[in-house]
Amino acid sequence: MARIGFIGLGNMGGGMAANLAKKGHDVRAFDLSADALDRAKAAGCLPVASAAEAADGAEAIVTMLPAGKHVAEVYDTLFGVASPSAILIDCSTIDVATAKQVAEAAQAKGLAAVDAPVSGGIGAANAGTLTFMVGGSREAFDRAQPILADMGKAVIHAGANGAGQAAKICNNMILGATMIATCEAFVLADKLGLDAQAFYDIASVSSGQSWSMTSYAPLPGIGPDTPADHDYQGGFAAALMLKDLRLAMAAAQDVSADTPMGAKAAERYEAFAAAGQGGLDFSAIIRTLRD
Ligand code: NAD
């Protein structure tokens, strides 16, 4: 079992750190929020007073922070204290450019680093069933893999540093666009007099099938239990989908990639969040098409 520093104990990090403690790791946990520290203590972690204290003597340092600027700031404080044999594992969703920069800065200090963003929401973080997409050298991946496996169901090597973040935003760009396409198909089907259940039964086993359709149907009462069955509470917030789409659009601009469907999805989620709906599950975007 390893000594692990865990920084960022929010909606996602709280459950992830708890799972590491449950697996028997010695988890030194830090967050700016006192409530988060209390919850981590109750979950078997040792709360500490700073990121530096969490990193001191750790074999692995996991970060789960809101955005690139937080990761860059925390990494700056880690560099002075982390043991040269420690591996840095950033599970936050951040921009590809910052992911590459912090990994390069770590390597310049002799530290191994991987970006390891996740697919799966708060439920998967709590249940230990996240999917990790990992960017870094094969050697760094092999070191991070057993720790990530204690928090997830799948750990996949995506490529060099930054490739994990690239995989994450490309995946979520598909998700944002297919959710809107699925929603508009349900709305059109309804206007054409087609029963929603009948359309679901057909599209779920036809070429219109996607995760947004089959596993996350945006209407209540059809398919498996989804946020639509709970008035679009819980699930994956539209504001987080917007964050990922913005990252995807910025990355696309950096490399001159043409992403018209992603751009349209970003525009739709921008408007949805601007209308004060960012806290709802992202499938609630169907309301803007129906109403
Ligand atoms: P969150 O806002 O709930 O948690 C972030 C935590 O980081 C907070 O507790 C905050 O106090 C802490 N923090 C911020 N700056 C800090 C610092 N300098 N030192 C220590 N702690 C600091 O966010 P979340 O929902 O847990 O998401 C974390 C990351 O995971 C984000 O990058 C997000 O995009 C990604 N993500 C979230 C979900 C989801 O469903 N919530 C799903 C996949 C990926």
py3Dmol code that shows the C-alpha trace and the ligand (Angstrom):
import py3Dmol

protein = """\
ATOM      1  CA  MET A   1       0.000   0.000   0.000  1.00  0.00           C
ATOM      2  CA  ALA A   2       1.240   3.477  -0.824  1.00  0.00           C
ATOM      3  CA  ARG A   3       1.410   6.787   0.908  1.00  0.00           C
ATOM      4  CA  ILE A   4      -0.652   9.128  -1.243  1.00  0.00           C
ATOM      5  CA  GLY A   5      -1.105  12.897  -1.102  1.00  0.00           C
ATOM      6  CA  PHE A   6      -4.573  13.850  -2.366  1.00  0.00           C
ATOM      7  CA  ILE A   7      -5.352  17.497  -3.169  1.00  0.00           C
ATOM      8  CA  GLY A   8      -8.876  18.624  -4.103  1.00  0.00           C
ATOM      9  CA  LEU A   9     -11.605  16.827  -2.162  1.00  0.00           C
ATOM     10  CA  GLY A  10     -14.691  18.211  -3.896  1.00  0.00           C
ATOM     11  CA  ASN A  11     -17.589  16.367  -5.515  1.00  0.00           C
ATOM     12  CA  MET A  12     -15.239  14.029  -7.350  1.00  0.00           C
ATOM     13  CA  GLY A  13     -12.040  14.054  -5.297  1.00  0.00           C
ATOM     14  CA  GLY A  14     -13.861  13.363  -2.020  1.00  0.00           C
ATOM     15  CA  GLY A  15     -15.108   9.976  -3.213  1.00  0.00           C
ATOM     16  CA  MET A  16     -11.850   9.134  -4.978  1.00  0.00           C
ATOM     17  CA  ALA A  17      -9.715   9.808  -1.889  1.00  0.00           C
ATOM     18  CA  ALA A  18     -12.180   7.780   0.203  1.00  0.00           C
ATOM     19  CA  ASN A  19     -11.777   4.824  -2.154  1.00  0.00           C
ATOM     20  CA  LEU A  20      -7.983   4.969  -1.891  1.00  0.00           C
ATOM     21  CA  ALA A  21      -8.271   4.963   1.910  1.00  0.00           C
ATOM     22  CA  LYS A  22     -10.740   2.060   1.718  1.00  0.00           C
ATOM     23  CA  LYS A  23      -8.192   0.078  -0.304  1.00  0.00           C
ATOM     24  CA  GLY A  24      -5.719   0.514   2.547  1.00  0.00           C
ATOM     25  CA  HIS A  25      -3.572   3.381   1.264  1.00  0.00           C
ATOM     26  CA  ASP A  26      -2.266   5.990   3.684  1.00  0.00           C
ATOM     27  CA  VAL A  27      -4.014   9.082   2.247  1.00  0.00           C
ATOM     28  CA  ARG A  28      -2.905  12.568   3.335  1.00  0.00           C
ATOM     29  CA  ALA A  29      -5.719  14.789   2.114  1.00  0.00           C
ATOM     30  CA  PHE A  30      -5.860  18.538   1.546  1.00  0.00           C
ATOM     31  CA  ASP A  31      -8.536  20.959   0.361  1.00  0.00           C
ATOM     32  CA  LEU A  32      -9.159  24.664   0.941  1.00  0.00           C
ATOM     33  CA  SER A  33     -12.598  23.766   2.318  1.00  0.00           C
ATOM     34  CA  ALA A  34     -12.812  22.732   5.980  1.00  0.00           C
ATOM     35  CA  ASP A  35     -16.010  20.771   5.278  1.00  0.00           C
ATOM     36  CA  ALA A  36     -14.244  18.747   2.601  1.00  0.00           C
ATOM     37  CA  LEU A  37     -11.432  17.986   5.048  1.00  0.00           C
ATOM     38  CA  ASP A  38     -13.967  16.812   7.653  1.00  0.00           C
ATOM     39  CA  ARG A  39     -15.593  14.499   5.138  1.00  0.00           C
ATOM     40  CA  ALA A  40     -12.199  13.115   4.106  1.00  0.00           C
ATOM     41  CA  LYS A  41     -11.377  12.410   7.756  1.00  0.00           C
ATOM     42  CA  ALA A  42     -14.675  10.574   8.226  1.00  0.00           C
ATOM     43  CA  ALA A  43     -13.806   8.521   5.114  1.00  0.00           C
ATOM     44  CA  GLY A  44     -10.492   7.326   6.571  1.00  0.00           C
ATOM     45  CA  CYS A  45      -8.035   9.905   5.164  1.00  0.00           C
ATOM     46  CA  LEU A  46      -5.663  11.973   7.279  1.00  0.00           C
ATOM     47  CA  PRO A  47      -6.532  15.657   6.772  1.00  0.00           C
ATOM     48  CA  VAL A  48      -3.477  17.934   6.525  1.00  0.00           C
ATOM     49  CA  ALA A  49      -3.007  21.711   6.546  1.00  0.00           C
ATOM     50  CA  SER A  50      -1.463  22.342   3.119  1.00  0.00           C
ATOM     51  CA  ALA A  51      -0.754  20.860  -0.300  1.00  0.00           C
ATOM     52  CA  ALA A  52       2.923  20.755   0.653  1.00  0.00           C
ATOM     53  CA  GLU A  53       2.135  18.670   3.735  1.00  0.00           C
ATOM     54  CA  ALA A  54       0.054  16.276   1.649  1.00  0.00           C
ATOM     55  CA  ALA A  55       2.966  15.883  -0.782  1.00  0.00           C
ATOM     56  CA  ASP A  56       5.709  15.506   1.810  1.00  0.00           C
ATOM     57  CA  GLY A  57       6.904  11.889   1.826  1.00  0.00           C
ATOM     58  CA  ALA A  58       4.173  10.742  -0.598  1.00  0.00           C
ATOM     59  CA  GLU A  59       4.885   8.116  -3.255  1.00  0.00           C
ATOM     60  CA  ALA A  60       2.046   9.472  -5.382  1.00  0.00           C
ATOM     61  CA  ILE A  61       0.343  12.877  -5.403  1.00  0.00           C
ATOM     62  CA  VAL A  62      -3.155  12.987  -6.889  1.00  0.00           C
ATOM     63  CA  THR A  63      -4.847  16.291  -7.757  1.00  0.00           C
ATOM     64  CA  MET A  64      -8.567  16.731  -8.547  1.00  0.00           C
ATOM     65  CA  LEU A  65      -9.019  20.479  -9.021  1.00  0.00           C
ATOM     66  CA  PRO A  66     -11.419  22.741 -10.945  1.00  0.00           C
ATOM     67  CA  ALA A  67      -9.217  24.036 -13.791  1.00  0.00           C
ATOM     68  CA  GLY A  68      -5.722  24.431 -15.262  1.00  0.00           C
ATOM     69  CA  LYS A  69      -4.811  27.518 -13.216  1.00  0.00           C
ATOM     70  CA  HIS A  70      -5.470  25.653  -9.937  1.00  0.00           C
ATOM     71  CA  VAL A  71      -3.345  22.720 -11.066  1.00  0.00           C
ATOM     72  CA  ALA A  72      -0.476  25.006 -12.133  1.00  0.00           C
ATOM     73  CA  GLU A  73      -0.603  26.844  -8.779  1.00  0.00           C
ATOM     74  CA  VAL A  74      -0.673  23.661  -6.704  1.00  0.00           C
ATOM     75  CA  TYR A  75       2.116  22.062  -8.788  1.00  0.00           C
ATOM     76  CA  ASP A  76       4.318  25.099  -8.079  1.00  0.00           C
ATOM     77  CA  THR A  77       4.025  24.423  -4.360  1.00  0.00           C
ATOM     78  CA  LEU A  78       4.594  20.675  -4.813  1.00  0.00           C
ATOM     79  CA  PHE A  79       7.851  21.011  -6.719  1.00  0.00           C
ATOM     80  CA  GLY A  80       9.786  22.130  -3.649  1.00  0.00           C
ATOM     81  CA  VAL A  81       8.601  19.267  -1.441  1.00  0.00           C
ATOM     82  CA  ALA A  82       7.742  16.205  -3.512  1.00  0.00           C
ATOM     83  CA  SER A  83      10.185  13.329  -3.228  1.00  0.00           C
ATOM     84  CA  PRO A  84      12.090  12.726  -6.507  1.00  0.00           C
ATOM     85  CA  SER A  85      10.625   9.213  -6.557  1.00  0.00           C
ATOM     86  CA  ALA A  86       7.029  10.512  -6.353  1.00  0.00           C
ATOM     87  CA  ILE A  87       4.638  10.375  -9.276  1.00  0.00           C
ATOM     88  CA  LEU A  88       2.257  13.273  -9.919  1.00  0.00           C
ATOM     89  CA  ILE A  89      -1.193  12.229 -11.146  1.00  0.00           C
ATOM     90  CA  ASP A  90      -3.547  15.013 -12.191  1.00  0.00           C
ATOM     91  CA  CYS A  91      -7.121  13.737 -12.581  1.00  0.00           C
ATOM     92  CA  SER A  92      -8.704  17.184 -13.124  1.00  0.00           C
ATOM     93  CA  THR A  93     -10.160  18.109 -16.505  1.00  0.00           C
ATOM     94  CA  ILE A  94      -7.906  20.916 -17.756  1.00  0.00           C
ATOM     95  CA  ASP A  95      -6.689  22.369 -21.042  1.00  0.00           C
ATOM     96  CA  VAL A  96      -4.209  20.323 -23.050  1.00  0.00           C
ATOM     97  CA  ALA A  97      -1.628  23.138 -23.106  1.00  0.00           C
ATOM     98  CA  THR A  98      -1.490  23.455 -19.294  1.00  0.00           C
ATOM     99  CA  ALA A  99      -1.406  19.648 -18.921  1.00  0.00           C
ATOM    100  CA  LYS A 100       1.687  19.529 -21.132  1.00  0.00           C
ATOM    101  CA  GLN A 101       3.300  22.544 -19.404  1.00  0.00           C
ATOM    102  CA  VAL A 102       2.924  21.193 -15.853  1.00  0.00           C
ATOM    103  CA  ALA A 103       4.208  17.765 -16.918  1.00  0.00           C
ATOM    104  CA  GLU A 104       7.252  19.366 -18.562  1.00  0.00           C
ATOM    105  CA  ALA A 105       7.863  21.502 -15.466  1.00  0.00           C
ATOM    106  CA  ALA A 106       7.617  18.378 -13.279  1.00  0.00           C
ATOM    107  CA  GLN A 107      10.015  16.460 -15.487  1.00  0.00           C
ATOM    108  CA  ALA A 108      12.471  19.361 -15.363  1.00  0.00           C
ATOM    109  CA  LYS A 109      12.448  18.854 -11.570  1.00  0.00           C
ATOM    110  CA  GLY A 110      13.045  15.116 -12.029  1.00  0.00           C
ATOM    111  CA  LEU A 111       9.444  14.156 -11.217  1.00  0.00           C
ATOM    112  CA  ALA A 112       7.273  11.787 -13.264  1.00  0.00           C
ATOM    113  CA  ALA A 113       3.838  13.172 -14.129  1.00  0.00           C
ATOM    114  CA  VAL A 114       0.705  11.985 -15.904  1.00  0.00           C
ATOM    115  CA  ASP A 115      -2.585  13.642 -16.814  1.00  0.00           C
ATOM    116  CA  ALA A 116      -5.390  11.218 -15.962  1.00  0.00           C
ATOM    117  CA  PRO A 117      -8.810  12.844 -16.435  1.00  0.00           C
ATOM    118  CA  VAL A 118     -11.879  10.759 -15.810  1.00  0.00           C
ATOM    119  CA  SER A 119     -15.085   9.738 -17.477  1.00  0.00           C
ATOM    120  CA  GLY A 120     -17.948   9.096 -15.066  1.00  0.00           C
ATOM    121  CA  GLY A 121     -19.550  11.496 -12.626  1.00  0.00           C
ATOM    122  CA  ILE A 122     -19.909  11.784  -8.870  1.00  0.00           C
ATOM    123  CA  GLY A 123     -21.660   8.390  -8.631  1.00  0.00           C
ATOM    124  CA  ALA A 124     -18.741   6.662 -10.377  1.00  0.00           C
ATOM    125  CA  ALA A 125     -16.222   8.571  -8.221  1.00  0.00           C
ATOM    126  CA  ASN A 126     -17.986   7.353  -5.079  1.00  0.00           C
ATOM    127  CA  ALA A 127     -18.406   3.808  -6.379  1.00  0.00           C
ATOM    128  CA  GLY A 128     -14.804   3.528  -7.628  1.00  0.00           C
ATOM    129  CA  THR A 129     -15.955   2.867 -11.197  1.00  0.00           C
ATOM    130  CA  LEU A 130     -14.357   5.776 -13.075  1.00  0.00           C
ATOM    131  CA  THR A 131     -12.601   5.406 -16.436  1.00  0.00           C
ATOM    132  CA  PHE A 132      -9.159   7.048 -16.495  1.00  0.00           C
ATOM    133  CA  MET A 133      -7.548   8.197 -19.739  1.00  0.00           C
ATOM    134  CA  VAL A 134      -3.871   8.667 -19.108  1.00  0.00           C
ATOM    135  CA  GLY A 135      -1.258  10.809 -20.842  1.00  0.00           C
ATOM    136  CA  GLY A 136       2.411  10.245 -20.066  1.00  0.00           C
ATOM    137  CA  SER A 137       5.336   7.926 -20.742  1.00  0.00           C
ATOM    138  CA  ARG A 138       4.767   4.167 -20.579  1.00  0.00           C
ATOM    139  CA  GLU A 139       6.919   4.027 -17.455  1.00  0.00           C
ATOM    140  CA  ALA A 140       4.900   6.779 -15.732  1.00  0.00           C
ATOM    141  CA  PHE A 141       1.658   5.084 -16.807  1.00  0.00           C
ATOM    142  CA  ASP A 142       2.805   1.772 -15.313  1.00  0.00           C
ATOM    143  CA  ARG A 143       3.473   3.529 -11.999  1.00  0.00           C
ATOM    144  CA  ALA A 144       0.166   5.397 -11.944  1.00  0.00           C
ATOM    145  CA  GLN A 145      -1.929   2.454 -13.123  1.00  0.00           C
ATOM    146  CA  PRO A 146      -2.302   0.514  -9.823  1.00  0.00           C
ATOM    147  CA  ILE A 147      -3.325   3.655  -7.935  1.00  0.00           C
ATOM    148  CA  LEU A 148      -5.857   4.668 -10.573  1.00  0.00           C
ATOM    149  CA  ALA A 149      -7.168   1.083 -10.698  1.00  0.00           C
ATOM    150  CA  ASP A 150      -8.103   1.447  -7.012  1.00  0.00           C
ATOM    151  CA  MET A 151     -10.463   4.296  -8.004  1.00  0.00           C
ATOM    152  CA  GLY A 152     -11.845   3.029 -11.296  1.00  0.00           C
ATOM    153  CA  LYS A 153     -13.019   0.261 -13.576  1.00  0.00           C
ATOM    154  CA  ALA A 154     -10.730   1.082 -16.517  1.00  0.00           C
ATOM    155  CA  VAL A 155      -7.316   2.737 -16.861  1.00  0.00           C
ATOM    156  CA  ILE A 156      -6.249   3.350 -20.458  1.00  0.00           C
ATOM    157  CA  HIS A 157      -2.951   4.704 -21.738  1.00  0.00           C
ATOM    158  CA  ALA A 158      -3.872   7.410 -24.273  1.00  0.00           C
ATOM    159  CA  GLY A 159      -0.328   8.453 -25.273  1.00  0.00           C
ATOM    160  CA  ALA A 160       2.172  11.137 -24.286  1.00  0.00           C
ATOM    161  CA  ASN A 161       1.529  13.906 -21.728  1.00  0.00           C
ATOM    162  CA  GLY A 162      -1.610  15.827 -22.692  1.00  0.00           C
ATOM    163  CA  ALA A 163      -3.125  12.844 -24.549  1.00  0.00           C
ATOM    164  CA  GLY A 164      -5.388  12.027 -21.603  1.00  0.00           C
ATOM    165  CA  GLN A 165      -6.874  15.535 -21.713  1.00  0.00           C
ATOM    166  CA  ALA A 166      -7.144  15.344 -25.506  1.00  0.00           C
ATOM    167  CA  ALA A 167      -9.086  12.066 -25.211  1.00  0.00           C
ATOM    168  CA  LYS A 168     -11.343  13.538 -22.538  1.00  0.00           C
ATOM    169  CA  ILE A 169     -12.367  16.648 -24.471  1.00  0.00           C
ATOM    170  CA  CYS A 170     -12.790  14.756 -27.747  1.00  0.00           C
ATOM    171  CA  ASN A 171     -14.996  12.208 -25.943  1.00  0.00           C
ATOM    172  CA  ASN A 172     -17.085  14.920 -24.328  1.00  0.00           C
ATOM    173  CA  MET A 173     -17.368  16.844 -27.582  1.00  0.00           C
ATOM    174  CA  ILE A 174     -19.031  13.715 -29.030  1.00  0.00           C
ATOM    175  CA  LEU A 175     -21.231  13.503 -25.930  1.00  0.00           C
ATOM    176  CA  GLY A 176     -22.369  17.146 -26.115  1.00  0.00           C
ATOM    177  CA  ALA A 177     -23.209  16.904 -29.806  1.00  0.00           C
ATOM    178  CA  THR A 178     -24.926  13.493 -29.591  1.00  0.00           C
ATOM    179  CA  MET A 179     -27.015  14.585 -26.620  1.00  0.00           C
ATOM    180  CA  ILE A 180     -28.367  17.549 -28.558  1.00  0.00           C
ATOM    181  CA  ALA A 181     -28.930  15.369 -31.650  1.00  0.00           C
ATOM    182  CA  THR A 182     -30.753  12.801 -29.501  1.00  0.00           C
ATOM    183  CA  CYS A 183     -32.894  15.501 -27.880  1.00  0.00           C
ATOM    184  CA  GLU A 184     -33.888  17.044 -31.197  1.00  0.00           C
ATOM    185  CA  ALA A 185     -34.799  13.618 -32.568  1.00  0.00           C
ATOM    186  CA  PHE A 186     -37.113  12.960 -29.575  1.00  0.00           C
ATOM    187  CA  VAL A 187     -38.745  16.375 -30.070  1.00  0.00           C
ATOM    188  CA  LEU A 188     -39.218  15.848 -33.809  1.00  0.00           C
ATOM    189  CA  ALA A 189     -40.524  12.309 -33.227  1.00  0.00           C
ATOM    190  CA  ASP A 190     -43.103  13.711 -30.798  1.00  0.00           C
ATOM    191  CA  LYS A 191     -44.203  16.422 -33.226  1.00  0.00           C
ATOM    192  CA  LEU A 192     -44.617  13.737 -35.891  1.00  0.00           C
ATOM    193  CA  GLY A 193     -46.954  11.844 -33.561  1.00  0.00           C
ATOM    194  CA  LEU A 194     -44.485   9.073 -32.693  1.00  0.00           C
ATOM    195  CA  ASP A 195     -44.652   7.597 -29.187  1.00  0.00           C
ATOM    196  CA  ALA A 196     -41.426   8.343 -27.245  1.00  0.00           C
ATOM    197  CA  GLN A 197     -41.150   4.782 -25.906  1.00  0.00           C
ATOM    198  CA  ALA A 198     -41.643   3.307 -29.363  1.00  0.00           C
ATOM    199  CA  PHE A 199     -38.991   5.628 -30.805  1.00  0.00           C
ATOM    200  CA  TYR A 200     -36.591   4.729 -27.973  1.00  0.00           C
ATOM    201  CA  ASP A 201     -37.157   0.997 -28.539  1.00  0.00           C
ATOM    202  CA  ILE A 202     -36.390   1.426 -32.246  1.00  0.00           C
ATOM    203  CA  ALA A 203     -33.468   3.903 -32.115  1.00  0.00           C
ATOM    204  CA  SER A 204     -31.770   2.030 -29.260  1.00  0.00           C
ATOM    205  CA  VAL A 205     -31.292  -0.991 -31.529  1.00  0.00           C
ATOM    206  CA  SER A 206     -30.875   0.927 -34.782  1.00  0.00           C
ATOM    207  CA  SER A 207     -28.218   3.191 -36.238  1.00  0.00           C
ATOM    208  CA  GLY A 208     -29.419   6.161 -34.139  1.00  0.00           C
ATOM    209  CA  GLN A 209     -28.133   4.335 -31.081  1.00  0.00           C
ATOM    210  CA  SER A 210     -25.654   6.135 -28.832  1.00  0.00           C
ATOM    211  CA  TRP A 211     -24.896   6.363 -25.117  1.00  0.00           C
ATOM    212  CA  SER A 212     -27.030   9.529 -24.981  1.00  0.00           C
ATOM    213  CA  MET A 213     -29.954   7.555 -26.388  1.00  0.00           C
ATOM    214  CA  THR A 214     -29.665   4.125 -24.806  1.00  0.00           C
ATOM    215  CA  SER A 215     -28.075   4.783 -21.415  1.00  0.00           C
ATOM    216  CA  TYR A 216     -29.018   8.397 -20.768  1.00  0.00           C
ATOM    217  CA  ALA A 217     -32.352   9.021 -22.473  1.00  0.00           C
ATOM    218  CA  PRO A 218     -33.259  12.703 -22.003  1.00  0.00           C
ATOM    219  CA  LEU A 219     -36.988  12.055 -21.384  1.00  0.00           C
ATOM    220  CA  PRO A 220     -38.514  10.624 -18.201  1.00  0.00           C
ATOM    221  CA  GLY A 221     -40.084   7.187 -18.099  1.00  0.00           C
ATOM    222  CA  ILE A 222     -38.126   5.592 -20.918  1.00  0.00           C
ATOM    223  CA  GLY A 223     -34.957   3.552 -20.829  1.00  0.00           C
ATOM    224  CA  PRO A 224     -32.944   3.152 -17.632  1.00  0.00           C
ATOM    225  CA  ASP A 225     -33.292   5.551 -14.697  1.00  0.00           C
ATOM    226  CA  THR A 226     -31.613   8.826 -15.769  1.00  0.00           C
ATOM    227  CA  PRO A 227     -31.561  12.446 -14.505  1.00  0.00           C
ATOM    228  CA  ALA A 228     -34.611  13.046 -16.742  1.00  0.00           C
ATOM    229  CA  ASP A 229     -36.530  10.844 -14.275  1.00  0.00           C
ATOM    230  CA  HIS A 230     -35.514  13.212 -11.465  1.00  0.00           C
ATOM    231  CA  ASP A 231     -36.429  16.518 -13.061  1.00  0.00           C
ATOM    232  CA  TYR A 232     -32.849  16.787 -14.413  1.00  0.00           C
ATOM    233  CA  GLN A 233     -31.309  17.009 -10.935  1.00  0.00           C
ATOM    234  CA  GLY A 234     -27.973  15.289 -10.287  1.00  0.00           C
ATOM    235  CA  GLY A 235     -26.059  13.696 -13.146  1.00  0.00           C
ATOM    236  CA  PHE A 236     -23.564  15.731 -15.176  1.00  0.00           C
ATOM    237  CA  ALA A 237     -24.204  19.466 -14.847  1.00  0.00           C
ATOM    238  CA  ALA A 238     -24.698  21.459 -18.051  1.00  0.00           C
ATOM    239  CA  ALA A 239     -22.082  23.915 -16.697  1.00  0.00           C
ATOM    240  CA  LEU A 240     -19.481  21.111 -16.661  1.00  0.00           C
ATOM    241  CA  MET A 241     -20.446  20.059 -20.180  1.00  0.00           C
ATOM    242  CA  LEU A 242     -19.963  23.685 -21.214  1.00  0.00           C
ATOM    243  CA  LYS A 243     -16.550  23.751 -19.527  1.00  0.00           C
ATOM    244  CA  ASP A 244     -15.461  20.662 -21.504  1.00  0.00           C
ATOM    245  CA  LEU A 245     -16.861  22.025 -24.774  1.00  0.00           C
ATOM    246  CA  ARG A 246     -15.002  25.310 -24.242  1.00  0.00           C
ATOM    247  CA  LEU A 247     -11.780  23.338 -23.679  1.00  0.00           C
ATOM    248  CA  ALA A 248     -12.468  21.360 -26.852  1.00  0.00           C
ATOM    249  CA  MET A 249     -13.137  24.529 -28.872  1.00  0.00           C
ATOM    250  CA  ALA A 250      -9.954  26.193 -27.564  1.00  0.00           C
ATOM    251  CA  ALA A 251      -7.909  23.102 -28.413  1.00  0.00           C
ATOM    252  CA  ALA A 252      -9.508  22.897 -31.875  1.00  0.00           C
ATOM    253  CA  GLN A 253      -8.568  26.525 -32.514  1.00  0.00           C
ATOM    254  CA  ASP A 254      -4.974  25.870 -31.386  1.00  0.00           C
ATOM    255  CA  VAL A 255      -4.522  23.099 -33.950  1.00  0.00           C
ATOM    256  CA  SER A 256      -6.849  24.507 -36.674  1.00  0.00           C
ATOM    257  CA  ALA A 257      -9.277  21.578 -36.480  1.00  0.00           C
ATOM    258  CA  ASP A 258     -12.709  22.063 -38.057  1.00  0.00           C
ATOM    259  CA  THR A 259     -15.313  21.086 -35.429  1.00  0.00           C
ATOM    260  CA  PRO A 260     -18.679  22.507 -36.566  1.00  0.00           C
ATOM    261  CA  MET A 261     -20.854  20.128 -34.521  1.00  0.00           C
ATOM    262  CA  GLY A 262     -18.779  20.739 -31.394  1.00  0.00           C
ATOM    263  CA  ALA A 263     -19.023  24.491 -31.985  1.00  0.00           C
ATOM    264  CA  LYS A 264     -22.815  24.305 -32.320  1.00  0.00           C
ATOM    265  CA  ALA A 265     -23.047  22.221 -29.142  1.00  0.00           C
ATOM    266  CA  ALA A 266     -20.848  24.737 -27.291  1.00  0.00           C
ATOM    267  CA  GLU A 267     -23.076  27.595 -28.514  1.00  0.00           C
ATOM    268  CA  ARG A 268     -26.225  25.791 -27.287  1.00  0.00           C
ATOM    269  CA  TYR A 269     -24.754  25.038 -23.856  1.00  0.00           C
ATOM    270  CA  GLU A 270     -23.441  28.635 -23.578  1.00  0.00           C
ATOM    271  CA  ALA A 271     -27.001  29.921 -24.063  1.00  0.00           C
ATOM    272  CA  PHE A 272     -28.422  27.311 -21.669  1.00  0.00           C
ATOM    273  CA  ALA A 273     -25.963  28.266 -18.914  1.00  0.00           C
ATOM    274  CA  ALA A 274     -26.483  31.994 -19.582  1.00  0.00           C
ATOM    275  CA  ALA A 275     -30.211  31.398 -19.013  1.00  0.00           C
ATOM    276  CA  GLY A 276     -29.379  30.184 -15.500  1.00  0.00           C
ATOM    277  CA  GLN A 277     -29.796  26.464 -16.262  1.00  0.00           C
ATOM    278  CA  GLY A 278     -26.152  25.396 -15.815  1.00  0.00           C
ATOM    279  CA  GLY A 279     -26.907  23.499 -12.595  1.00  0.00           C
ATOM    280  CA  LEU A 280     -29.298  21.098 -14.327  1.00  0.00           C
ATOM    281  CA  ASP A 281     -28.142  17.842 -15.855  1.00  0.00           C
ATOM    282  CA  PHE A 282     -26.907  18.405 -19.402  1.00  0.00           C
ATOM    283  CA  SER A 283     -29.759  16.346 -20.887  1.00  0.00           C
ATOM    284  CA  ALA A 284     -32.142  19.124 -19.773  1.00  0.00           C
ATOM    285  CA  ILE A 285     -31.034  20.909 -22.966  1.00  0.00           C
ATOM    286  CA  ILE A 286     -34.091  19.141 -24.451  1.00  0.00           C
ATOM    287  CA  ARG A 287     -36.232  21.841 -22.824  1.00  0.00           C
ATOM    288  CA  THR A 288     -34.755  24.475 -25.120  1.00  0.00           C
ATOM    289  CA  LEU A 289     -35.781  22.440 -28.163  1.00  0.00           C
ATOM    290  CA  ARG A 290     -39.243  21.504 -26.967  1.00  0.00           C
ATOM    291  CA  ASP A 291     -40.491  24.694 -25.353  1.00  0.00           C
TER     292      ASP A 291
END
"""
ligand_1 = """\
44
NAD
P -15.432 20.687 -7.112
O -15.507 22.141 -7.348
O -16.542 19.997 -6.392
O -14.081 20.337 -6.318
C -12.859 21.005 -6.488
C -12.209 21.085 -5.132
O -10.912 21.650 -5.277
C -12.986 21.994 -4.139
O -13.289 21.251 -2.979
C -12.016 23.141 -3.884
O -12.103 23.636 -2.555
C -10.686 22.470 -4.148
N -9.598 23.402 -4.449
C -9.571 24.432 -5.324
N -8.355 25.019 -5.322
C -7.606 24.347 -4.419
C -6.276 24.488 -3.960
N -5.472 25.440 -4.427
N -5.828 23.629 -3.027
C -6.637 22.662 -2.536
N -7.924 22.470 -2.931
C -8.391 23.317 -3.863
O -15.194 20.037 -8.547
P -15.449 18.506 -8.969
O -16.849 18.343 -9.460
O -14.918 17.601 -7.908
O -14.513 18.432 -10.269
C -13.098 18.321 -10.162
C -12.549 18.110 -11.554
O -13.124 16.917 -12.123
C -12.880 19.241 -12.519
O -11.742 19.482 -13.310
C -14.049 18.694 -13.322
O -14.133 19.258 -14.607
C -13.714 17.211 -13.370
N -14.863 16.325 -13.558
C -15.997 16.516 -12.842
C -17.068 15.637 -13.041
C -18.344 15.820 -12.255
O -19.342 15.169 -12.589
N -18.372 16.629 -11.197
C -16.968 14.578 -13.956
C -15.766 14.395 -14.641
C -14.708 15.277 -14.441
"""
view = py3Dmol.view(width=600, height=400)
view.addModel(protein, "pdb")
view.setStyle({"model": 0}, {"cartoon": {"style": "trace"}})
view.addModel(ligand_1, "xyz")
view.setStyle({"model": 1}, {"stick": {}})
view.zoomTo()
view.show()
